[in-house]
Amino acid sequence: MSRPAVPFALPPWLAHALRAQRGPVPWSAVVRGALSAGPLLLVAVLLDRTSIGVVAAIAAMLAGINDRPGSRRASVRRLGVPALAGAGGLLVGTYAGDHVGAVVLTLLLTCVGLLAGGISAIGPVASGAGTQVLVASAIGAGMPLPEEGWQRALAYLAGAGWLITLRLALPTPGATVGDFRFDGERAAVAAVYDAIADLLEAAGTDQSTARRAALTAALDHAQDALAGPRLRRYASSGVERRLHAQYAAALPLAEAATALAWAGEAVTGRAAEGPRRLAAAVRENTHTGPLPAPHRSAPALRALDDALLQAADAFDQGRGSDLHTRRRTAGSPFRLVFGVGGREYGLRVALCFGASAAIAQALHHAQWYGEHEHWYWLPATAVFLVKPDLGPLASRVLNRAAGTVLGAVVFAGFAAVLPRPEGLIALVAVSGALIPVATRHFAAQTAVVTVLVLALVMVGGEPVASWSRIGETLLACAIVLVVGHLPMPGQRGGRVRARLTAAGGAAQAYLAHVLRESRTLPDPDTRAARWTLRREAYRTLAEARTAIAHAAAELPALARHSEGADEIVDTLERLVDATTACAVHLDDSGRLSARDREQLDELLGELEKGRERTGLRLPDLPLAV
C-alpha cells in the first residue's frame, strides 16, 4: 500500500527570502526617481562640483527608498525627518573622521548605533531616521571629499529636499479628479470603503478574517495619509475637510461590517452595494446619490443601514471631523526607546555597527583596500542587515548577498562599455527610476542600489570597485549573523513582546470602554472615543502580527523565542472583534446580551491560558465580564 505523498514545504526563513510583494507599478514614484539622483548629479558635474553632487544623489537615493504611496503631506514627514537625521549624522561623521583616531571613532559610531537603534523602535519614520543617521555618519567619516562637514550636510539636505519638492509638485499620472494635491488622501479613503464592501461580501466565509485584516490596513493607511504634518491643527481647505468627513463616516460602517463578519452569517450582495457606491463617490469626487439599504433584520444590519444614512449626510455636508487618532503623551517615545524592545534593538544595532566599523578601520589601516578608500561601505552595509523592521535576519542576509553579487556583476558589465561620465549619470537616473519597483523585494532593491552606488563612486573619481563591494557585503553578512545570534541581557524576542504588550493594553482599553458604555447611556462623545480606541486596538494588533511574522521566519535558534505569540495575537484579535460586535449590539438594544458576555468570558479565559502557557506578559484584563 503506497503512502500519500507529503507536500514539500520550504523552511520559513527561506520561504520569506523568496517572497516578493505584488501590486501595480508606482509610476509616480518611478518618474520622481528618474528625476532625482541622476539630474542632481548631472548639474553638479556641469558645475564642476562632482563631490557635492555625489552626496546629494546619495540623499535622494535614500529618500527614494522611503518614497511610498500615500498623501503628499504625510510624505513630508516620511522623507523629511530621516533626511534631517541623515544630515546630522553626516555632520557628526565628517568632523569625527577628521579629528579623532580610529579607536575613538569606532566608539563614537558604536554610541551612534545604540542611539539610532533605540530610536528605531518608535515607529517607521523613526526607523528610517535611524537608518539614515547610521549610513550618513559612516559615509561622513570614511568618504574622502574636499568639502567641509556643513557643506556636505547642506548638499545632503538639498538632495532629499529635491525629491520632496518633486513629491509635492508633480501630479499623479491619471489623477484628473478634483485637486491633485489630495489624490493620495482620496485614493486612501476610497480604499477603505472598498475594503468594507469586501468584508461584507466575505461575511460567513473563510475569507472573512483576511478581509478584516485588509480593512484594518486600509484604515491605517487612510489615517496616516490624512494625519500628515500641518501648520494648523485642523484641515484648512474645503477639499480636505470633505475627505476628513468621508473618512470619519467610514468608521461606523467598518464597525458594523466587523460585527457581521464576527457573527459568521452571510449577507446579501445588496449590503455591499452602498459602500461600493461611497468608494466611487470618493474616488470620482461626486455625490453619492441614492444608496441601497440592507435588510434591517439584525442589530449589525441595522447599524450598517444607519451608518450608510450618516455617511450620505456626511458626504453632502462635507464638514471636517476628527481622525480618531489616540493622543500620545510626551513620555510615550521615551518608553518605547528605553523599553525592552528598544533596548534589544539598540544593543544589536550598536554591536553590529561598531564591530563592522572596527573591522573596516583595521582593514583600512592595513591597506587591504588598496589605493581607493571606501571602508565606510562595511558599516553602511551592516546597517541595512541589522534592522529588524526590514525583515527576518536570515532573509535580509541572503537577499543582501544575492542582490550585491547581481548588482556588482551588472555594473561591471555596464562600466566596461558606458562612456564616462555621461553614461554613468544615465545609469544613476535609470537606477533611481527602478528603486520604487525594486522595493518589493530586498534582493532586487539591493541590486539596484548597488549599481547606483558604484556608479556614483566611479563618477566621483574612484576606480571600479565591484569585486571589493562583494567581499565587504559578505563580510558584513557574517558579522550580522554572528551578532544577531549572540545572547543579550534580558529576554530574547523583545520586539515581539513589546508589540504584544502594546496590543494587549489597547485591547484592554477598548474592552473596558465598551463595558463602561454598557452601564451608561451612550452619547456621541463616548462613541467617538470608542472608535478611537478600536482604531488603536486594531492598529497595534496589526503591528504585533507583522513583528511575529518576521520573528517566525528567523532561523530556528531565534524563532523559538517568539513561539506561542501568534496564538496570543489570534485570541486578542478575536477578543477585539467580539468587543466590536458587543458595541454594535449595545447601540441597538442598550445592553449586552447573555451571549455577548459568554463570548467575552470565553475569550478572556482562553487568553489567560495562553499567557500561562507561553509565559508572555500582557496587561491585566478582566477575568470575567
C-alpha positions in Angstrom: 0.0 0.0 0.0 1.5 3.3 -1.1 1.9 6.1 1.3 0.3 9.5 0.5 2.8 12.0 -0.9 3.9 14.6 1.6 4.0 18.1 0.0 7.4 19.7 0.1 7.5 22.9 2.1 10.4 25.4 2.3 11.5 26.3 5.8 10.0 29.7 6.9 13.3 31.6 6.7 13.9 30.5 3.1 10.3 31.0 2.0 10.4 34.6 3.3 13.6 35.3 1.4 11.9 34.2 -1.8 8.6 36.1 -1.2 8.0 39.4 -3.1 5.3 42.0 -2.8 2.8 42.4 -5.6 0.9 45.4 -6.9 0.7 47.9 -9.7 3.8 49.8 -10.9 4.0 53.1 -8.9 4.6 55.2 -12.0 4.6 58.5 -10.0 7.4 57.2 -7.8 9.2 55.9 -10.9 9.1 59.4 -12.6 10.3 61.0 -9.4 13.2 58.5 -9.1 14.3 59.2 -12.6 14.3 63.0 -12.0 16.1 62.9 -8.6 19.6 61.4 -8.3 20.6 61.5 -12.0 19.7 65.1 -12.7 21.2 66.3 -9.5 24.5 64.5 -10.4 24.4 65.9 -13.9 24.0 69.5 -12.7 26.9 69.1 -10.2 29.2 67.6 -12.9 28.3 70.5 -15.2 29.2 73.0 -12.4 32.4 71.1 -11.6 31.2 70.2 -8.1 31.0 66.5 -8.6 31.6 65.6 -5.0 28.7 67.7 -3.8 26.6 66.0 -6.5 27.5 62.6 -5.2 26.4 63.5 -1.7 23.1 65.0 -2.9 22.5 61.9 -5.1 23.0 59.6 -2.2 20.5 61.6 -0.1 18.0 61.5 -3.0 18.5 57.7 -3.3 17.9 57.1 0.4 14.8 59.3 0.3 13.6 57.4 -2.8 13.7 54.2 -0.8 11.3 55.8 1.7 9.1 57.2 -1.1 6.0 55.1 -0.7 2.3 55.5 -1.7 0.3 57.9 0.4 -0.5 61.6 0.7 1.8 64.4 -0.1 1.5 65.9 3.4 2.5 62.6 5.0 5.4 62.2 2.6 6.9 65.4 4.1 7.4 63.7 7.4 8.2 60.3 6.0 11.0 61.7 3.8 12.0 64.9 5.6 12.6 63.6 9.2 15.0 60.9 8.0 16.8 63.4 5.8 17.3 65.8 8.7 18.6 62.9 10.8 20.9 61.9 7.9 22.3 65.4 7.6 23.1 65.4 11.3 24.8 62.0 11.0 26.8 63.2 8.1 27.9 66.3 10.0 28.9 64.2 13.1 30.7 61.6 11.0 32.6 64.1 8.9 34.1 66.0 11.8 34.7 62.9 13.8 36.6 61.3 10.9 38.7 64.4 10.5 39.7 65.0 14.1 39.7 61.7 16.1 41.6 58.5 15.8 40.4 55.0 14.7 39.6 53.8 18.3 37.7 56.9 19.4 35.9 57.0 16.0 34.8 53.4 16.4 33.5 54.1 20.0 31.6 57.1 18.7 30.0 55.2 15.9 29.0 52.5 18.3 27.3 55.0 20.5 25.5 56.5 17.5 24.3 52.9 16.7 23.0 52.5 20.2 21.0 55.7 20.0 19.8 55.2 16.4 18.8 51.6 17.2 16.7 52.6 20.2 15.0 55.4 18.4 14.1 53.0 15.6 11.7 51.2 17.9 9.4 54.2 18.0 7.9 53.6 14.5 8.6 53.5 10.7 9.6 57.2 10.4 11.9 56.9 13.4 13.4 53.7 11.9 14.0 55.5 8.6 15.7 58.3 10.6 17.8 55.8 12.5 18.9 54.1 9.2 20.0 57.4 7.6 21.8 58.6 10.7 23.9 55.4 10.7 24.6 55.3 6.9 25.4 59.1 6.7 27.7 59.0 9.7 29.7 56.2 8.2 29.9 58.0 4.8 30.9 61.2 6.5 33.7 59.5 8.4 35.0 57.5 5.6 34.2 59.1 2.2 37.2 61.2 1.0 35.6 64.5 -0.1 37.1 68.0 -0.2 34.1 69.9 1.3 33.6 70.8 4.9 31.1 68.9 7.0 28.5 71.7 6.9 28.7 71.8 3.1 28.2 68.1 2.9 25.2 68.4 5.3 23.6 71.1 3.1 24.2 69.1 0.0 22.5 66.1 1.7 19.5 68.2 2.6 19.3 69.6 -0.9 19.3 66.1 -2.4 16.5 64.9 -0.2 14.7 68.3 -0.5 14.7 68.0 -4.2 12.8 64.7 -4.1 10.4 66.1 -1.5 9.8 69.0 -3.9 9.0 66.6 -6.7 6.7 64.7 -4.4 4.7 67.8 -3.6 4.7 69.4 -7.0 4.2 66.7 -9.6 0.6 65.5 -10.2 -0.1 61.8 -10.2 -0.4 60.4 -13.7 -4.1 59.9 -14.4 -5.3 61.9 -11.4 -7.7 64.3 -13.1 -10.4 64.4 -10.5 -10.5 67.4 -8.1 -7.5 69.0 -6.5 -4.5 66.8 -7.4 -2.7 67.8 -4.2 -5.1 65.4 -2.3 -5.1 62.5 -4.7 -3.2 60.3 -2.2 -5.8 61.0 0.5 -8.7 60.4 -1.9 -7.3 57.1 -3.0 -6.7 56.0 0.6 -10.2 56.9 1.8 -11.8 55.2 -1.2 -9.8 52.1 -0.5 -11.4 52.0 3.0 -14.9 51.8 1.6 -13.9 49.1 -0.9 -12.4 47.1 2.0 -15.7 47.4 3.9 -17.6 46.1 0.9 -15.1 43.2 0.5 -15.6 42.3 4.2 -19.4 42.3 3.8 -19.1 40.1 0.8 -16.8 37.7 2.7 -19.0 37.5 5.8 -19.8 33.9 6.6 -16.9 32.5 4.6 -13.3 31.5 5.5 -12.1 34.7 3.8 -13.6 37.0 6.4 -10.5 37.1 8.7 -8.2 38.1 5.9 -10.7 40.7 4.6 -11.0 42.2 8.1 -7.2 42.4 8.3 -7.3 44.1 4.9 -9.8 46.6 6.3 -7.5 47.4 9.2 -4.6 48.0 6.8 -6.8 50.3 4.7 -7.9 52.3 7.7 -4.4 52.6 9.0 -3.2 53.8 5.6 -6.0 56.4 5.3 -5.5 57.6 8.9 -1.8 58.1 8.2 -2.5 59.8 4.8 -4.8 62.3 6.4 -2.8 62.9 9.6 0.3 64.4 8.0 2.1 67.4 9.4 0.3 70.7 9.1 0.7 74.3 10.2 -2.8 74.4 11.6 -4.4 71.9 13.9 -7.4 71.3 11.7 -8.0 70.9 7.9 -7.9 74.4 6.3 -9.4 73.7 2.9 -12.9 72.6 1.8 -11.5 69.6 -0.1 -9.5 68.4 2.9 -12.4 68.9 5.3 -14.6 66.8 3.0 -12.1 64.0 2.9 -11.8 64.0 6.7 -15.6 63.8 6.9 -15.7 60.9 4.5 -13.0 59.0 6.4 -14.9 59.5 9.7 -18.1 58.3 8.1 -16.4 55.0 7.3 -15.7 54.2 10.9 -19.3 53.2 11.9 -19.6 51.3 8.7 -16.4 49.4 9.5 -17.7 48.6 12.9 -21.0 47.2 11.6 -19.1 45.2 8.9 -16.8 43.7 11.5 -19.8 42.7 13.7 -21.5 41.0 10.7 -18.2 39.1 9.9 -17.9 38.1 13.6 -21.5 36.7 13.5 -20.4 34.3 10.7 -23.6 34.6 8.7 -23.6 35.5 5.0 -25.3 38.7 4.0 -26.9 39.6 0.7 -24.9 41.4 -2.0 -27.2 44.4 -1.5 -25.3 45.1 1.8 -22.0 45.7 -0.1 -23.5 47.9 -2.8 -23.7 51.0 -0.5 -20.0 51.0 0.4 -19.1 50.4 -3.2 -21.0 53.5 -4.3 -19.4 55.5 -1.5 -16.0 54.4 -2.7 -16.8 55.5 -6.2 -18.1 58.9 -4.9 -14.8 59.5 -3.1 -12.7 58.4 -6.0 -14.6 60.5 -8.6 -15.3 63.4 -6.2 -19.0 63.2 -6.8 -22.2 63.0 -4.7 -23.3 59.6 -3.5 -26.8 59.5 -5.0 -29.4 57.1 -3.6 -27.8 54.3 -1.5 -29.4 50.8 -1.4 -30.4 50.0 2.2 -29.7 46.5 3.6 -32.4 44.5 5.3 -32.7 45.6 8.9 -33.2 42.1 10.3 -30.3 42.0 12.8 -28.5 44.5 15.0 -25.4 44.7 12.8 -27.5 45.1 9.7 -29.5 47.9 11.4 -26.2 49.5 12.4 -25.0 49.2 8.8 -28.1 50.9 7.5 -27.8 53.7 10.0 -24.1 54.2 9.1 -25.0 54.4 5.4 -27.5 57.1 6.1 -25.0 59.0 8.3 -22.3 58.6 5.5 -24.6 60.0 2.9 -25.3 63.0 5.1 -21.6 63.5 5.9 -20.7 63.3 2.1 -23.3 66.0 1.4 -22.3 68.3 4.3 -18.5 67.8 3.9 -17.7 69.1 7.3 -14.3 68.3 8.8 -14.2 65.7 11.5 -11.7 64.2 14.0 -9.4 61.4 12.6 -9.9 59.5 15.8 -6.2 59.1 16.4 -5.1 58.4 20.0 -3.2 61.3 21.5 0.3 60.3 22.7 1.9 61.7 25.8 5.3 63.3 25.7 6.8 60.3 27.5 5.5 57.7 25.0 8.6 57.8 22.7 10.9 57.5 25.7 9.1 54.4 27.0 9.5 52.8 23.5 13.2 53.7 23.2 14.1 52.5 26.7 11.6 49.6 26.8 12.6 46.0 26.3 12.2 46.2 22.5 14.2 49.4 22.2 17.0 48.2 24.4 17.4 44.9 22.5 17.1 46.8 19.2 19.7 49.4 20.2 22.2 46.9 21.5 22.2 44.8 18.4 22.5 47.7 16.1 25.3 49.2 18.2 27.2 45.9 18.3 26.9 45.3 14.5 27.7 48.9 13.6 30.6 49.2 16.0 32.1 45.8 15.1 31.8 46.4 11.4 33.4 49.9 11.8 36.2 48.4 13.9 37.0 45.7 11.4 36.7 48.2 8.5 39.2 50.5 10.2 41.6 47.7 10.8 41.4 46.6 7.2 41.7 50.1 6.0 44.9 50.9 8.0 46.3 47.6 6.9 45.8 48.9 3.3 43.6 45.9 2.4 41.5 48.3 0.3 44.4 49.2 -2.0 44.6 52.7 -3.4 40.9 53.7 -3.0 39.4 54.4 0.4 35.9 53.2 1.0 36.0 51.5 4.4 32.6 53.1 5.2 30.9 50.5 2.9 31.2 47.8 5.5 29.4 49.5 8.4 26.9 51.1 6.0 26.0 47.6 4.7 25.7 46.3 8.2 23.1 48.9 8.9 20.6 47.5 6.4 21.3 44.0 7.5 20.8 44.5 11.3 17.5 46.5 11.1 14.8 44.1 12.4 11.9 46.0 10.8 13.3 45.3 7.4 12.6 41.6 7.7 14.0 38.5 9.3 17.7 38.3 9.7 18.3 35.2 7.6 16.2 36.7 4.8 18.0 40.0 4.9 21.4 38.3 4.7 20.5 36.0 1.8 18.9 38.8 -0.2 21.6 41.3 0.5 24.3 38.9 -0.6 22.5 37.8 -3.7 21.5 41.3 -4.6 25.0 42.7 -4.2 26.6 40.0 -6.3 24.0 40.6 -9.0 24.3 44.3 -8.9 28.1 44.3 -8.9 28.2 41.9 -11.9 25.7 44.0 -13.8 27.6 47.2 -13.0 30.9 45.7 -14.1 29.3 45.0 -17.5 28.0 48.5 -17.9 31.2 50.1 -16.7 33.1 48.3 -19.4 31.0 49.8 -22.2 29.5 53.1 -21.0 31.1 56.4 -21.7 32.2 58.5 -18.7 30.7 60.4 -17.0 27.6 60.8 -19.2 26.9 57.0 -19.4 27.3 56.6 -15.7 25.0 59.5 -15.0 22.3 58.0 -17.2 22.8 54.7 -15.2 22.2 56.6 -12.0 19.0 58.1 -13.4 17.7 54.7 -14.6 18.6 53.1 -11.2 16.7 55.8 -9.4 13.7 55.1 -11.5 13.9 51.4 -10.7 14.1 51.8 -6.9 10.3 52.2 -6.3 9.7 49.0 -8.2 12.7 47.1 -6.7 11.5 47.8 -3.1 9.1 44.9 -3.5 12.0 42.5 -2.8 15.0 43.2 -0.7 17.4 41.4 -3.2 16.1 43.4 -6.1 16.4 46.7 -4.1 19.9 45.7 -3.1 20.9 45.0 -6.7 19.6 48.4 -8.0 21.1 50.3 -5.1 24.5 48.6 -5.7 24.5 49.6 -9.3 23.6 53.2 -8.3 26.2 53.5 -5.6 29.0 52.0 -7.7 28.1 54.4 -10.5 28.3 57.4 -8.0 31.6 56.2 -6.7 33.1 56.0 -10.2 31.7 59.4 -11.2 33.4 60.7 -8.0 36.8 59.6 -9.3 37.4 56.2 -7.8 38.1 53.1 -9.9 35.8 50.2 -10.4 35.1 48.6 -7.0 32.6 45.8 -7.9 34.5 42.9 -6.5 35.6 44.6 -3.3 32.0 45.6 -2.8 31.0 41.9 -2.9 33.7 41.0 -0.4 32.6 43.7 2.1 29.0 42.7 1.8 29.8 39.0 2.5 31.9 40.1 5.5 29.0 42.3 6.8 26.7 39.4 6.4 28.9 37.2 8.5 29.2 40.0 11.2 25.5 40.5 11.4 24.7 36.7 11.5 27.1 36.3 14.5 25.9 39.3 16.4 22.3 38.5 15.6 22.6 35.2 17.4 24.6 36.4 20.4 22.8 36.2 23.8 21.7 39.6 25.1 20.8 40.8 28.6 17.2 40.1 29.4 14.7 38.0 27.5 15.0 37.4 23.7 12.2 38.4 21.4 11.9 41.8 23.0 10.4 43.4 19.9 7.6 40.9 19.7 7.0 41.2 23.4 6.8 44.9 23.3 4.4 44.8 20.4 2.2 42.3 22.2 2.2 44.3 25.3 1.0 47.4 23.3 -1.7 45.3 21.6 -2.9 43.8 24.9 -3.0 47.3 26.5 -5.0 48.7 23.6 -7.4 45.7 23.7 -7.9 46.2 27.4 -8.7 49.9 27.0 -11.2 49.2 24.2 -12.9 46.4 26.1 -13.1 48.4 29.3 -14.6 51.4 27.5 -17.3 49.2 25.9 -18.1 47.6 29.3 -18.5 51.1 30.8 -20.8 52.0 27.9 -23.0 49.0 28.8 -23.6 50.6 32.2 -24.3 54.2 31.0 -26.3 55.9 28.3 -24.1 56.2 25.2 -23.7 59.6 23.6 -21.7 60.9 20.5 -18.6 61.7 22.6 -18.4 58.2 24.0 -18.9 56.6 20.6 -16.2 58.8 19.2 -13.9 57.7 22.0 -14.9 54.1 21.3 -13.9 54.4 17.6 -10.6 55.9 18.6 -9.9 53.0 21.0 -11.0 50.5 18.4 -8.6 52.0 15.8 -5.8 51.9 18.3 -6.5 48.3 19.1 -6.6 47.1 15.5 -3.5 49.1 14.6 -1.4 47.7 17.4 -2.6 44.2 16.6 -1.5 44.6 13.0 1.9 45.8 14.2 2.2 42.8 16.5 1.2 40.5 13.7 3.9 41.9 11.5 6.6 41.6 14.2 5.5 38.0 14.9 5.6 37.1 11.2 9.2 38.4 11.0 10.2 36.6 14.1 8.7 33.3 12.9 10.7 33.5 9.7 14.0 33.7 11.5 16.4 30.8 11.8 15.1 28.2 14.5 17.6 29.5 17.1 15.8 32.9 17.0 12.3 31.9 16.0 11.9 29.7 19.1 11.9 32.8 21.4 8.6 34.0 20.0 6.8 30.6 19.9 3.2 30.9 21.1 3.0 34.6 20.3 0.8 34.0 17.2 -1.7 32.2 19.4 -1.9 35.2 21.8 -2.4 37.7 19.0 -5.1 35.4 17.4 -7.0 35.4 20.6 -6.6 39.2 21.1 -7.9 39.8 17.5 -11.0 37.6 18.2 -11.4 39.5 21.5 -11.4 42.9 19.7 -13.8 41.5 17.1 -16.1 40.3 19.8 -15.9 43.6 21.6 -16.8 45.4 18.3 -19.9 43.1 17.9 -20.8 43.9 21.5 -20.6 47.6 20.9 -22.9 47.3 17.9 -25.4 45.3 19.9 -25.1 47.8 22.7 -26.1 50.7 20.4 -29.0 48.7 19.1 -30.5 47.4 22.4 -28.8 49.5 25.1 -27.4 46.4 26.9 -25.2 43.4 26.3 -26.9 40.1 25.9 -26.0 36.9 27.8 -24.5 35.5 24.6 -22.2 38.6 24.3 -21.0 38.2 27.9 -20.4 34.5 27.4 -18.3 35.0 24.3 -16.2 37.7 26.1 -15.7 35.4 29.1 -14.7 32.5 26.9 -12.1 34.6 25.0 -10.7 36.1 28.2 -10.3 32.7 29.7 -8.6 31.5 26.5 -6.2 34.4 26.6 -5.3 33.8 30.2 -4.5 30.1 29.4 -2.3 31.3 26.5 -0.4 33.7 28.7 0.3 31.0 31.3 1.4 28.5 28.6 3.8 30.8 26.8 4.9 33.0 29.7 4.3 36.1 27.7 3.4 39.1 29.8 0.4 41.2 28.9 -1.6 43.9 30.8 -4.2 42.6 33.2 -7.5 42.0 31.5 -10.8 41.3 33.5 -11.2 37.6 34.0 -15.0 37.9 33.9 -17.4 40.3 32.3 
